[in-house]
Amino acid sequence: MLQLYFSPMACSLASRIALMEAGIEARYHQVHLWTKQVADDSSDFRDVSPNGAVPVLVLENGERLTESAAILQYIADAKPEAGLAPRFGDPDRYRLQEWLSFTGAEIHKAFLFPTFWYKDDGSLAKPRARIAQTLSVPSAHLADREFLVGDRFTVTDAHLTWALLLLRPAGVDIRQWPSLSAYLERMQARPAVREAIATEMALRKTLAA
């Protein structure tokens, strides 16, 4: 059975969504990112992931995958009949990689990561100034599309859905971009997406209690 190391509402949420959309059973291990401890047994998460970051996907042979883009593509390919990624040879497969990279680099690492992890001593001014221009790219792309790639939900939709959810507590009102707001509503209406978010929000509330 696959095992996913995650932290509630962190970028690992996209991997949970993908697993649930694919109907793949997995064992989930919650990680406390501040202490780098695995909640199951208080073990050191850095023994699982040297950089101390989620997600980590442990494969059935014991090998480990890190980085959302790689994990999401692996999940999609583990259940190809679920259609979570275009098949090899399909030009849209490269579009999938394009959007996974865009979300990871331009929204997650360029804006969300510094916003949630760094003290706002003026150093966040540049990322905040850039985020509107960044979001205009998927906004324009989704103006006449239901999904990011092709005509069905793929793992890159799971990735962008997570990022858009985190923009709200980061102080960005995505209603400025009607196509993104409508897209997020569509994604949250999907049963697997809704269940994944509810599960992690409940866990996050437990941590805050």
Secondary structure, 3 states (H helix, E strand, C coil): CEEEEECCCCCCHHHHHHHHHHCCCEEEEEEECCCCEECCCCCEHHHCCCCCCCCEEECCCCCEEECHHHHHHHHHHHCHHHCCCCCCCCCHHHHHHHHHHHHHHHHHHHHHHHHHHCCCCCCCHHHHHHHHHHHHHHHHHHHHCCCCCCCCCCHHHHHHHHHHHHHCCCCCCHHHCHHHHHHHHHHHCCHHHHHHHHHHHHHHHHHHC
